[in-house]
Amino acid sequence: MKTKVFLFTFRLSYSGKAVHRIYATQGQEAFLEGHIAAFNEIGGIPTRHVRYDNLTAAVTRVVNARGRERVENDRWVLFRSHFGFDAFYCQPGIAGAHEKGGVEGDVGRFRRQHLVPMPVVDSLDELNEKV
């Protein structure tokens, strides 16, 4: 049976190293778990900020579309505070396309290399092990 899944991608801007995890939802729990998996995979937590699009798992409201001020989700603020990193939010739309550090291209490459043809597995854990 085919199942719709969602890809979490965490990509370091300088080295380009990326961590990918597949989840059944794109909810905040998957977003936070993806970060923990990425920190474990890369062996630590980035020392500066991490770039983000204006995703709802982190941002509840964009205060100024031309600026970077955001109202963040309380749970996300607690998560970031616990792990000790800052978020850098890209400008919305075409104005911020160059700020995302190649993550969109990386997602496409990853999908073509690991998810085509569609893998047949018994669980998400098995799928994440394969990829």
TIMI-2910 file (N, C-alpha, C, CB; in pm, 1 decimal, decimal comma, always signed):
<rs>
+----------+----------+----------+----------+----------+----------+----------+----------+----------+----------+----------+----------+------+
!      n_x !      n_y !      n_z !     ca_x !     ca_y !     ca_z !      c_x !      c_y !      c_z !     cb_x !     cb_y !     cb_z ! resn !
+----------+----------+----------+----------+----------+----------+----------+----------+----------+----------+----------+----------+------+
!    +83,9 !   -118,3 !     +0,0 !     +0,0 !     +0,0 !     +0,0 !    +88,8 !   +125,2 !     +0,0 !    -95,7 !     -0,5 !   +122,4 !  Met !
!    +59,1 !   +218,7 !    -87,2 !   +133,7 !   +344,0 !    -92,1 !    +95,8 !   +430,8 !    +26,7 !   +107,3 !   +418,8 !   -224,4 !  Lys !
!   +195,7 !   +497,1 !    +83,1 !   +174,0 !   +587,0 !   +195,9 !   +243,6 !   +719,0 !   +167,2 !   +225,8 !   +524,6 !   +328,5 !  Thr !
!   +173,0 !   +827,9 !   +186,7 !   +232,4 !   +959,9 !   +169,5 !   +322,5 !   +988,8 !   +289,7 !   +122,1 !  +1069,8 !   +154,1 !  Lys !
!   +444,6 !  +1032,7 !   +262,9 !   +539,7 !  +1065,5 !   +368,5 !   +597,7 !  +1204,0 !   +343,0 !   +652,4 !   +959,5 !   +376,6 !  Val !
!   +668,3 !  +1255,9 !   +444,3 !   +724,6 !  +1389,8 !   +436,5 !   +873,4 !  +1384,5 !   +468,1 !   +651,8 !  +1486,0 !   +532,7 !  Phe !
!   +949,8 !  +1462,7 !   +394,3 !  +1094,7 !  +1462,8 !   +407,4 !  +1140,9 !  +1582,3 !   +489,8 !  +1161,1 !  +1464,4 !   +269,5 !  Leu !
!  +1214,9 !  +1554,1 !   +596,9 !  +1280,8 !  +1657,9 !   +676,0 !  +1424,9 !  +1664,8 !   +627,3 !  +1273,0 !  +1627,9 !   +831,7 !  Phe !
!  +1471,2 !  +1784,5 !   +594,3 !  +1608,7 !  +1804,3 !   +550,0 !  +1674,2 !  +1911,3 !   +635,6 !  +1614,0 !  +1843,2 !   +400,4 !  Thr !
!  +1790,8 !  +1878,9 !   +687,6 !  +1872,3 !  +1972,6 !   +764,6 !  +2004,8 !  +1980,2 !   +691,4 !  +1890,3 !  +1927,5 !   +916,6 !  Phe !
!  +2039,4 !  +2099,1 !   +639,9 !  +2159,9 !  +2114,2 !   +559,2 !  +2247,5 !  +2224,1 !   +616,1 !  +2124,2 !  +2144,5 !   +413,1 !  Arg !
!  +2374,7 !  +2190,6 !   +636,1 !  +2470,8 !  +2289,3 !   +684,1 !  +2513,0 !  +2378,1 !   +567,4 !  +2594,6 !  +2220,1 !   +748,9 !  Leu !
!  +2509,7 !  +2509,3 !   +587,4 !  +2537,7 !  +2603,3 !   +479,2 !  +2683,2 !  +2597,0 !   +432,7 !  +2504,4 !  +2744,2 !   +523,5 !  Ser !
!  +2777,3 !  +2587,5 !   +524,7 !  +2918,2 !  +2595,1 !   +486,6 !  +2966,3 !  +2466,8 !   +420,3 !  +3003,5 !  +2624,9 !   +608,3 !  Tyr !
!  +2947,0 !  +2354,2 !   +484,2 !  +2998,2 !  +2227,7 !   +430,6 !  +2903,9 !  +2164,0 !   +329,5 !  +3023,6 !  +2130,6 !   +543,6 !  Ser !
!  +2775,9 !  +2197,4 !   +337,0 !  +2677,3 !  +2135,5 !   +249,9 !  +2631,6 !  +1998,6 !   +298,6 !  +2732,9 !  +2123,2 !   +112,0 !  Gly !
!  +2685,0 !  +1953,0 !   +412,2 !  +2643,2 !  +1823,0 !   +466,8 !  +2494,7 !  +1831,0 !   +500,6 !  +2727,9 !  +1783,9 !   +594,0 !  Lys !
!  +2423,3 !  +1726,3 !   +462,4 !  +2279,2 !  +1725,3 !   +484,9 !  +2237,4 !  +1596,7 !   +555,3 !  +2203,6 !  +1740,7 !   +351,9 !  Ala !
!  +2132,6 !  +1609,1 !   +634,8 !  +2071,9 !  +1495,8 !   +702,8 !  +1925,6 !  +1492,7 !   +660,2 !  +2087,2 !  +1506,2 !   +860,0 !  Val !
!  +1878,9 !  +1374,7 !   +622,5 !  +1741,0 !  +1358,2 !   +577,2 !  +1672,4 !  +1253,5 !   +663,2 !  +1735,7 !  +1318,3 !   +427,4 !  His !
!  +1549,1 !  +1281,3 !   +699,6 !  +1466,0 !  +1186,0 !   +773,5 !  +1326,5 !  +1190,2 !   +712,2 !  +1461,9 !  +1219,5 !   +928,1 !  Arg !
!  +1260,0 !  +1077,6 !   +715,2 !  +1126,5 !  +1068,2 !   +658,1 !  +1027,2 !  +1043,6 !   +770,8 !  +1118,7 !   +955,6 !   +551,1 !  Ile !
!   +917,0 !  +1120,6 !   +768,4 !   +815,3 !  +1113,7 !   +872,8 !   +676,9 !  +1097,8 !   +811,7 !   +820,2 !  +1238,7 !   +961,2 !  Tyr !
!   +584,7 !  +1049,2 !   +892,0 !   +446,8 !  +1030,4 !   +847,1 !   +369,4 !  +1161,7 !   +843,4 !   +375,5 !   +931,5 !   +937,4 !  Ala !
!   +417,4 !  +1262,2 !   +915,7 !   +350,6 !  +1392,7 !   +917,6 !   +454,9 !  +1501,9 !   +899,4 !   +271,3 !  +1413,7 !  +1050,3 !  Thr !
!   +407,4 !  +1621,7 !   +876,0 !   +497,0 !  +1736,3 !   +873,1 !   +469,2 !  +1827,9 !   +992,5 !   +481,7 !  +1813,8 !   +740,5 !  Gln !
!   +423,0 !  +1766,6 !  +1099,9 !   +391,6 !  +1840,5 !  +1221,5 !   +516,3 !  +1881,0 !  +1298,4 !   +302,0 !  +1758,2 !  +1310,0 !  Gly !
!   +492,9 !  +1957,0 !  +1402,4 !   +603,0 !  +2009,6 !  +1481,9 !   +683,7 !  +1898,5 !  +1549,4 !   +549,9 !  +2105,5 !  +1586,7 !  Gln !
!   +618,7 !  +1789,7 !  +1589,2 !   +691,1 !  +1679,1 !  +1652,5 !   +795,5 !  +1622,1 !  +1557,2 !   +593,4 !  +1568,5 !  +1696,8 !  Glu !
!   +757,4 !  +1603,6 !  +1430,7 !   +851,3 !  +1552,9 !  +1330,9 !   +963,7 !  +1653,7 !  +1308,8 !   +778,6 !  +1523,0 !  +1197,9 !  Ala !
!   +930,1 !  +1780,8 !  +1306,2 !  +1028,3 !  +1887,6 !  +1288,8 !  +1132,1 !  +1885,1 !  +1401,4 !   +958,1 !  +2024,5 !  +1284,1 !  Phe !
!  +1086,8 !  +1872,9 !  +1523,8 !  +1178,4 !  +1870,2 !  +1638,4 !  +1258,9 !  +1740,5 !  +1640,6 !  +1100,4 !  +1886,1 !  +1770,2 !  Leu !
!  +1194,0 !  +1627,5 !  +1615,8 !  +1266,5 !  +1499,7 !  +1610,8 !  +1370,9 !  +1500,6 !  +1500,0 !  +1168,8 !  +1382,9 !  +1589,8 !  Glu !
!  +1339,2 !  +1562,6 !  +1388,5 !  +1435,3 !  +1573,3 !  +1278,8 !  +1559,2 !  +1649,0 !  +1319,8 !  +1371,9 !  +1640,6 !  +1159,6 !  Gly !
!  +1541,5 !  +1753,8 !  +1396,5 !  +1657,4 !  +1829,3 !  +1446,1 !  +1745,0 !  +1743,4 !  +1536,5 !  +1611,4 !  +1954,3 !  +1521,9 !  His !
!  +1682,5 !  +1670,1 !  +1626,6 !  +1759,6 !  +1585,2 !  +1718,2 !  +1836,9 !  +1480,9 !  +1638,6 !  +1666,5 !  +1516,3 !  +1821,8 !  Ile !
!  +1772,7 !  +1418,9 !  +1539,8 !  +1841,6 !  +1321,1 !  +1455,6 !  +1957,5 !  +1387,1 !  +1380,8 !  +1743,1 !  +1256,6 !  +1355,7 !  Ala !
!  +1936,8 !  +1508,2 !  +1331,0 !  +2042,8 !  +1579,2 !  +1258,6 !  +2159,4 !  +1613,3 !  +1351,7 !  +1987,0 !  +1707,8 !  +1194,5 !  Ala !
!  +2130,0 !  +1660,9 !  +1471,3 !  +2237,5 !  +1693,1 !  +1565,4 !  +2318,4 !  +1568,5 !  +1599,9 !  +2179,9 !  +1756,0 !  +1693,5 !  Phe !
!  +2250,6 !  +1455,7 !  +1616,5 !  +2321,3 !  +1330,3 !  +1644,2 !  +2407,5 !  +1289,7 !  +1525,4 !  +2221,4 !  +1218,2 !  +1678,0 !  Asn !
!  +2355,2 !  +1305,3 !  +1405,3 !  +2427,0 !  +1265,5 !  +1284,0 !  +2551,0 !  +1352,5 !  +1259,4 !  +2333,5 !  +1273,2 !  +1163,1 !  Glu !
!  +2537,9 !  +1483,4 !  +1278,4 !  +2652,0 !  +1571,2 !  +1251,2 !  +2746,7 !  +1581,0 !  +1370,2 !  +2603,3 !  +1709,9 !  +1213,3 !  Ile !
!  +2706,2 !  +1524,3 !  +1482,8 !  +2794,4 !  +1520,5 !  +1598,8 !  +2794,4 !  +1646,2 !  +1683,1 !  +2931,3 !  +1493,6 !  +1554,6 !  Gly !
!  +2686,1 !  +1722,0 !  +1679,0 !  +2677,5 !  +1841,5 !  +1761,5 !  +2571,7 !  +1937,3 !  +1711,3 !  +2810,9 !  +1910,9 !  +1766,7 !  Gly !
!  +2578,6 !  +2057,4 !  +1766,9 !  +2481,0 !  +2161,3 !  +1735,1 !  +2555,8 !  +2277,5 !  +1670,6 !  +2402,7 !  +2208,0 !  +1863,4 !  Ile !
!  +2505,0 !  +2332,2 !  +1560,7 !  +2573,3 !  +2445,8 !  +1498,0 !  +2597,5 !  +2558,9 !  +1598,0 !  +2491,4 !  +2497,8 !  +1379,3 !  Pro !
!  +2714,1 !  +2621,6 !  +1587,8 !  +2751,1 !  +2725,0 !  +1684,8 !  +2691,9 !  +2861,0 !  +1653,8 !  +2899,7 !  +2737,1 !  +1691,6 !  Thr !
!  +2652,0 !  +2883,2 !  +1531,8 !  +2587,1 !  +3009,5 !  +1497,9 !  +2439,3 !  +2985,3 !  +1476,0 !  +2651,1 !  +3073,5 !  +1372,5 !  Arg !
!  +2382,7 !  +3060,0 !  +1387,6 !  +2240,0 !  +3043,0 !  +1360,9 !  +2216,5 !  +2935,6 !  +1255,0 !  +2177,8 !  +3175,7 !  +1316,0 !  His !
!  +2092,3 !  +2890,4 !  +1250,8 !  +2047,3 !  +2794,4 !  +1150,8 !  +1942,8 !  +2865,8 !  +1066,0 !  +1989,3 !  +2662,4 !  +1217,0 !  Val !
!  +1953,7 !  +2852,9 !   +934,5 !  +1860,3 !  +2920,5 !   +843,6 !  +1731,6 !  +2841,4 !   +828,0 !  +1924,9 !  +2942,0 !   +706,7 !  Arg !
!  +1622,2 !  +2916,5 !   +824,0 !  +1491,0 !  +2854,2 !   +808,3 !  +1405,5 !  +2936,3 !   +713,5 !  +1420,8 !  +2839,1 !   +944,3 !  Tyr !
!  +1319,1 !  +2865,4 !   +643,6 !  +1211,0 !  +2928,6 !   +572,2 !  +1108,3 !  +2963,5 !   +680,6 !  +1150,5 !  +2834,7 !   +457,2 !  Asp !
!  +1002,2 !  +3024,9 !   +648,1 !   +903,8 !  +3068,1 !   +747,4 !   +798,7 !  +2960,1 !   +771,4 !   +836,2 !  +3198,1 !   +702,4 !  Asn !
!   +844,6 !  +2843,6 !   +813,2 !   +756,8 !  +2728,5 !   +831,5 !   +673,8 !  +2739,6 !   +957,9 !   +837,6 !  +2601,3 !   +834,8 !  Leu !
!   +553,8 !  +2685,6 !   +953,8 !   +460,6 !  +2701,2 !  +1065,5 !   +503,0 !  +2624,4 !  +1190,1 !   +323,5 !  +2656,3 !  +1023,7 !  Thr !
!   +590,4 !  +2526,2 !  +1177,9 !   +639,5 !  +2454,8 !  +1296,1 !   +724,4 !  +2546,1 !  +1384,2 !   +721,0 !  +2331,7 !  +1254,1 !  Ala !
!   +774,8 !  +2655,5 !  +1327,5 !   +858,2 !  +2748,6 !  +1403,3 !   +796,4 !  +2887,7 !  +1414,1 !   +994,6 !  +2758,9 !  +1339,3 !  Ala !
!   +734,5 !  +2934,9 !  +1309,0 !   +687,5 !  +3073,8 !  +1301,0 !   +535,7 !  +3079,5 !  +1305,4 !   +739,2 !  +3141,3 !  +1172,8 !  Val !
!   +483,3 !  +3158,6 !  +1396,8 !   +338,4 !  +3178,2 !  +1401,0 !   +295,2 !  +3299,8 !  +1320,5 !   +291,6 !  +3192,6 !  +1544,8 !  Thr !
!   +388,9 !  +3397,1 !  +1304,6 !   +353,1 !  +3517,5 !  +1228,8 !   +479,1 !  +3586,8 !  +1179,1 !   +269,0 !  +3614,3 !  +1315,3 !  Arg !
!   +475,8 !  +3628,6 !  +1052,8 !   +581,3 !  +3711,9 !   +996,0 !   +542,9 !  +3855,5 !  +1026,8 !   +599,4 !  +3687,9 !   +840,1 !  Val !
!   +623,0 !  +3924,6 !  +1108,3 !   +589,2 !  +4060,5 !  +1150,2 !   +605,5 !  +4158,5 !  +1035,4 !   +676,1 !  +4103,3 !  +1268,3 !  Val !
!   +715,1 !  +4145,3 !   +961,5 !   +742,6 !  +4236,0 !   +850,8 !   +799,0 !  +4152,9 !   +737,1 !   +841,4 !  +4350,7 !   +892,6 !  Asn !
!   +728,4 !  +4145,2 !   +626,1 !   +769,9 !  +4060,8 !   +514,2 !   +904,7 !  +4101,8 !   +456,8 !   +665,6 !  +4064,7 !   +405,3 !  Ala !
!   +942,7 !  +4227,9 !   +470,0 !  +1071,9 !  +4273,3 !   +417,7 !  +1184,3 !  +4255,8 !   +519,8 !  +1062,9 !  +4419,8 !   +375,7 !  Arg !
!  +1148,3 !  +4240,7 !   +644,7 !  +1249,0 !  +4224,1 !   +748,9 !  +1258,1 !  +4080,3 !   +794,5 !  +1218,5 !  +4313,6 !   +866,8 !  Gly !
!  +1319,5 !  +4061,1 !   +908,9 !  +1340,4 !  +3924,9 !   +958,1 !  +1271,2 !  +3898,8 !  +1091,8 !  +1488,4 !  +3897,9 !   +971,8 !  Arg !
!  +1193,9 !  +3994,4 !  +1136,9 !  +1127,4 !  +3977,4 !  +1266,6 !  +1010,8 !  +3879,7 !  +1254,0 !  +1077,7 !  +4113,5 !  +1320,7 !  Glu !
!  +1010,8 !  +3779,4 !  +1342,9 !   +908,0 !  +3677,2 !  +1341,4 !   +854,6 !  +3655,6 !  +1481,7 !   +962,3 !  +3546,3 !  +1283,6 !  Arg !
!   +728,5 !  +3617,7 !  +1492,4 !   +673,6 !  +3569,7 !  +1618,2 !   +686,7 !  +3418,8 !  +1610,5 !   +522,5 !  +3616,9 !  +1641,7 !  Val !
!   +761,9 !  +3362,8 !  +1703,5 !   +790,4 !  +3220,2 !  +1699,9 !   +695,6 !  +3141,7 !  +1789,5 !   +933,9 !  +3194,5 !  +1741,4 !  Glu !
!   +674,5 !  +3017,9 !  +1752,2 !   +595,8 !  +2925,0 !  +1830,8 !   +666,3 !  +2902,6 !  +1964,8 !   +575,2 !  +2790,5 !  +1754,4 !  Asn !
!   +591,6 !  +2904,1 !  +2075,2 !   +650,6 !  +2891,2 !  +2209,2 !   +731,2 !  +2762,9 !  +2226,0 !   +541,6 !  +2896,0 !  +2314,2 !  Asp !
!   +678,4 !  +2654,0 !  +2175,5 !   +749,5 !  +2525,7 !  +2188,7 !   +881,8 !  +2529,0 !  +2113,3 !   +662,2 !  +2409,7 !  +2136,8 !  Arg !
!   +884,2 !  +2592,4 !  +1997,4 !  +1005,7 !  +2607,0 !  +1917,6 !  +1108,2 !  +2692,8 !  +1991,5 !   +973,1 !  +2669,0 !  +1780,2 !  Trp !
!  +1063,9 !  +2799,4 !  +2055,3 !  +1154,9 !  +2884,5 !  +2133,0 !  +1218,3 !  +2803,5 !  +2246,6 !  +1079,3 !  +3008,1 !  +2190,1 !  Val !
!  +1139,8 !  +2722,8 !  +2314,0 !  +1193,7 !  +2637,9 !  +2421,2 !  +1294,5 !  +2537,0 !  +2365,8 !  +1079,3 !  +2563,7 !  +2493,9 !  Leu !
!  +1264,4 !  +2478,6 !  +2253,6 !  +1354,7 !  +2382,1 !  +2190,9 !  +1488,1 !  +2448,2 !  +2156,0 !  +1290,2 !  +2321,8 !  +2064,4 !  Phe !
!  +1481,8 !  +2561,7 !  +2087,2 !  +1604,5 !  +2633,8 !  +2049,4 !  +1684,4 !  +2675,0 !  +2172,0 !  +1570,4 !  +2757,7 !  +1965,6 !  Arg !
!  +1615,1 !  +2722,1 !  +2274,9 !  +1682,4 !  +2765,5 !  +2397,7 !  +1751,9 !  +2647,4 !  +2465,1 !  +1581,7 !  +2830,7 !  +2494,9 !  Ser !
!  +1686,9 !  +2533,5 !  +2466,1 !  +1746,1 !  +2414,0 !  +2527,2 !  +1875,1 !  +2372,9 !  +2455,1 !  +1645,2 !  +2297,6 !  +2525,3 !  His !
!  +1872,3 !  +2375,6 !  +2321,5 !  +1988,6 !  +2332,3 !  +2245,0 !  +2088,9 !  +2445,3 !  +2219,3 !  +1943,6 !  +2273,9 !  +2113,6 !  Phe !
!  +2049,1 !  +2569,0 !  +2244,4 !  +2142,8 !  +2681,6 !  +2238,4 !  +2181,9 !  +2728,5 !  +2099,7 !  +2264,3 !  +2645,7 !  +2310,0 !  Gly !
!  +2087,7 !  +2738,0 !  +2008,3 !  +2118,4 !  +2794,1 !  +1876,8 !  +2013,1 !  +2897,6 !  +1839,8 !  +2125,7 !  +2682,8 !  +1769,1 !  Phe !
!  +2048,7 !  +2985,4 !  +1748,7 !  +1958,3 !  +3089,3 !  +1702,2 !  +1904,4 !  +3054,1 !  +1564,3 !  +2029,1 !  +3225,4 !  +1699,2 !  Asp !
!  +1785,3 !  +3102,2 !  +1536,3 !  +1724,0 !  +3082,3 !  +1405,2 !  +1741,0 !  +3209,3 !  +1322,7 !  +1573,4 !  +3044,8 !  +1418,8 !  Ala !
!  +1771,6 !  +3191,2 !  +1195,2 !  +1780,5 !  +3299,4 !  +1098,2 !  +1672,2 !  +3272,7 !   +995,8 !  +1923,8 !  +3308,7 !  +1031,5 !  Phe !
!  +1572,6 !  +3359,9 !   +987,4 !  +1460,2 !  +3337,4 !   +897,7 !  +1482,2 !  +3408,2 !   +764,8 !  +1330,0 !  +3384,9 !   +962,1 !  Tyr !
!  +1468,6 !  +3333,5 !   +658,0 !  +1485,9 !  +3387,7 !   +524,1 !  +1367,4 !  +3476,9 !   +488,9 !  +1501,2 !  +3274,2 !   +420,6 !  Cys !
!  +1392,2 !  +3569,7 !   +398,7 !  +1284,2 !  +3654,8 !   +352,4 !  +1186,1 !  +3570,2 !   +273,1 !  +1338,0 !  +3772,4 !   +266,9 !  Gln !
!  +1056,8 !  +3599,8 !   +285,6 !   +956,9 !  +3522,1 !   +211,6 !   +967,1 !  +3544,4 !    +60,8 !   +816,7 !  +3558,0 !   +259,4 !  Pro !
!   +921,2 !  +3444,7 !    -13,6 !   +908,3 !  +3457,3 !   -158,4 !  +1039,2 !  +3463,1 !   -233,2 !   +830,8 !  +3577,4 !   -190,1 !  Gly !
!  +1035,1 !  +3522,1 !   -350,3 !  +1150,0 !  +3527,2 !   -439,9 !  +1265,1 !  +3608,0 !   -379,9 !  +1109,1 !  +3586,6 !   -573,8 !  Ile !
!  +1233,4 !  +3704,7 !   -295,2 !  +1338,0 !  +3787,4 !   -234,3 !  +1433,3 !  +3704,8 !   -148,1 !  +1275,1 !  +3897,7 !   -150,0 !  Ala !
!  +1384,8 !  +3596,7 !    -89,7 !  +1468,9 !  +3515,6 !     -3,2 !  +1516,4 !  +3385,6 !    -64,1 !  +1396,7 !  +3486,1 !   +120,2 !  Gly !
!  +1488,8 !  +3364,8 !   -192,7 !  +1523,1 !  +3237,4 !   -256,0 !  +1672,9 !  +3207,7 !   -248,2 !  +1478,4 !  +3237,8 !   -401,4 !  Ala !
!  +1756,6 !  +3309,5 !   -262,9 !  +1902,2 !  +3289,1 !   -261,0 !  +1956,7 !  +3261,9 !   -120,4 !  +1971,9 !  +3410,9 !   -319,3 !  His !
!  +1875,5 !  +3282,2 !    -17,1 !  +1922,1 !  +3268,3 !   +120,4 !  +1912,0 !  +3126,7 !   +175,3 !  +1845,0 !  +3360,0 !   +208,1 !  Glu !
!  +1851,6 !  +3037,8 !   +103,9 !  +1822,6 !  +2905,2 !   +158,8 !  +1937,2 !  +2806,6 !   +144,6 !  +1701,7 !  +2849,0 !    +92,4 !  Lys !
!  +2049,7 !  +2848,7 !    +91,8 !  +2169,7 !  +2766,7 !    +91,9 !  +2162,7 !  +2637,5 !    +13,4 !  +2204,0 !  +2735,2 !   +228,1 !  Gly !
!  +2083,4 !  +2630,9 !    -88,6 !  +2079,4 !  +2513,3 !   -174,1 !  +1995,5 !  +2398,2 !   -122,2 !  +2215,5 !  +2465,7 !   -195,9 !  Gly !
!  +1917,6 !  +2421,7 !    -16,7 !  +1841,8 !  +2311,1 !    +41,7 !  +1735,5 !  +2257,2 !    -54,2 !  +1776,2 !  +2355,9 !   +171,4 !  Val !
!  +1673,0 !  +2344,0 !   -133,6 !  +1571,6 !  +2295,3 !   -226,6 !  +1632,2 !  +2203,2 !   -331,5 !  +1501,3 !  +2412,3 !   -294,3 !  Glu !
!  +1748,0 !  +2241,3 !   -385,3 !  +1816,9 !  +2155,1 !   -481,1 !  +1857,8 !  +2023,2 !   -419,1 !  +1938,8 !  +2225,1 !   -536,7 !  Gly !
!  +1899,6 !  +2027,7 !   -293,1 !  +1939,6 !  +1906,6 !   -222,5 !  +1821,3 !  +1812,7 !   -202,9 !  +2001,4 !  +1941,9 !    -87,8 !  Asp !
!  +1704,4 !  +1868,2 !   -173,4 !  +1583,9 !  +1786,8 !   -155,8 !  +1550,3 !  +1714,3 !   -286,3 !  +1464,4 !  +1874,8 !   -110,2 !  Val !
!  +1555,5 !  +1784,3 !   -397,1 !  +1528,0 !  +1721,7 !   -526,2 !  +1627,3 !  +1611,7 !   -559,4 !  +1529,5 !  +1825,7 !   -635,5 !  Gly !
!  +1754,6 !  +1637,4 !   -536,9 !  +1857,9 !  +1537,8 !   -562,0 !  +1836,0 !  +1415,1 !   -475,6 !  +1996,5 !  +1596,5 !   -536,4 !  Arg !
!  +1805,8 !  +1437,2 !   -346,7 !  +1784,4 !  +1326,9 !   -254,1 !  +1665,2 !  +1240,9 !   -298,6 !  +1761,7 !  +1380,5 !   -111,6 !  Phe !
!  +1557,0 !  +1305,5 !   -336,3 !  +1437,9 !  +1231,1 !   -379,9 !  +1468,3 !  +1146,8 !   -503,0 !  +1321,9 !  +1327,5 !   -409,8 !  Arg !
!  +1540,0 !  +1205,6 !   -599,4 !  +1571,2 !  +1130,7 !   -721,5 !  +1664,4 !  +1013,0 !   -693,3 !  +1634,5 !  +1223,2 !   -825,5 !  Arg !
!  +1761,0 !  +1031,7 !   -605,0 !  +1859,1 !   +926,7 !   -577,6 !  +1808,0 !   +817,1 !   -484,8 !  +1981,9 !   +987,5 !   -518,1 !  Gln !
!  +1721,0 !   +851,2 !   -390,4 !  +1682,8 !   +754,4 !   -288,1 !  +1536,6 !   +710,3 !   -290,4 !  +1712,6 !   +810,9 !   -156,0 !  His !
!  +1451,6 !   +786,8 !   -356,6 !  +1308,6 !   +755,7 !   -350,6 !  +1248,2 !   +725,5 !   -487,0 !  +1234,3 !   +870,0 !   -287,7 !  Leu !
!  +1333,2 !   +711,5 !   -588,9 !  +1287,9 !   +673,8 !   -723,0 !  +1373,2 !   +555,9 !   -767,9 !  +1298,4 !   +794,7 !   -824,7 !  Val !
!  +1315,5 !   +441,5 !   -799,5 !  +1173,3 !   +412,6 !   -788,2 !  +1129,4 !   +408,3 !   -641,9 !  +1140,6 !   +280,3 !   -857,1 !  Pro !
!   +999,6 !   +414,3 !   -622,2 !   +944,1 !   +418,3 !   -487,9 !   +987,3 !   +293,5 !   -409,4 !   +789,7 !   +428,9 !   -493,5 !  Met !
!  +1054,1 !   +313,9 !   -294,8 !  +1099,6 !   +197,6 !   -217,4 !   +983,3 !   +122,1 !   -153,8 !  +1197,4 !   +241,7 !   -109,0 !  Pro !
!  +1001,7 !     -6,4 !   -138,7 !   +901,8 !    -91,2 !    -73,5 !   +959,7 !   -133,7 !    +60,6 !   +863,9 !   -216,4 !   -162,4 !  Val !
!   +895,9 !    -89,8 !   +168,7 !   +942,3 !   -117,8 !   +304,5 !   +822,2 !   -149,5 !   +392,8 !  +1022,9 !     +2,2 !   +362,1 !  Val !
!   +851,3 !   -205,3 !   +510,7 !   +744,3 !   -238,0 !   +604,6 !   +718,7 !   -128,5 !   +707,4 !   +777,0 !   -365,9 !   +675,4 !  Asp !
!   +814,5 !    -34,7 !   +723,8 !   +797,6 !    +69,4 !   +825,6 !   +879,8 !   +192,5 !   +789,4 !   +838,5 !    +16,9 !   +964,9 !  Ser !
!   +847,9 !   +303,7 !   +854,5 !   +927,7 !   +424,6 !   +835,1 !  +1068,8 !   +406,3 !   +887,8 !   +861,8 !   +543,6 !   +903,5 !  Leu !
!  +1084,7 !   +332,1 !   +995,6 !  +1218,5 !   +304,8 !  +1048,1 !  +1303,9 !   +233,2 !   +943,6 !  +1209,8 !   +220,4 !  +1176,7 !  Asp !
!  +1245,3 !   +136,2 !   +876,5 !  +1317,2 !    +64,2 !   +770,3 !  +1351,8 !   +158,4 !   +655,6 !  +1233,0 !    -54,3 !   +718,1 !  Glu !
!  +1258,6 !   +245,2 !   +618,4 !  +1284,9 !   +341,2 !   +512,0 !  +1397,8 !   +435,8 !   +549,7 !  +1158,9 !   +420,4 !   +479,7 !  Leu !
!  +1395,4 !   +486,7 !   +672,4 !  +1501,9 !   +577,0 !   +715,7 !  +1636,3 !   +506,7 !   +722,5 !  +1468,4 !   +636,6 !   +851,0 !  Asn !
!  +1638,0 !   +378,6 !   +754,6 !  +1762,6 !   +302,0 !   +754,1 !  +1815,9 !   +288,4 !   +611,4 !  +1740,9 !   +162,6 !   +817,0 !  Glu !
!  +1727,1 !   +267,8 !   +516,2 !  +1766,9 !   +251,1 !   +376,1 !  +1826,1 !   +378,8 !   +318,4 !  +1647,8 !   +207,4 !   +292,4 !  Lys !
!  +1768,9 !   +490,3 !   +355,8 !  +1814,6 !   +615,6 !   +297,2 !  +1926,2 !   +675,0 !   +380,0 !  +1699,6 !   +714,7 !   +284,8 !  Val !
+----------+----------+----------+----------+----------+----------+----------+----------+----------+----------+----------+----------+------+
</rs>
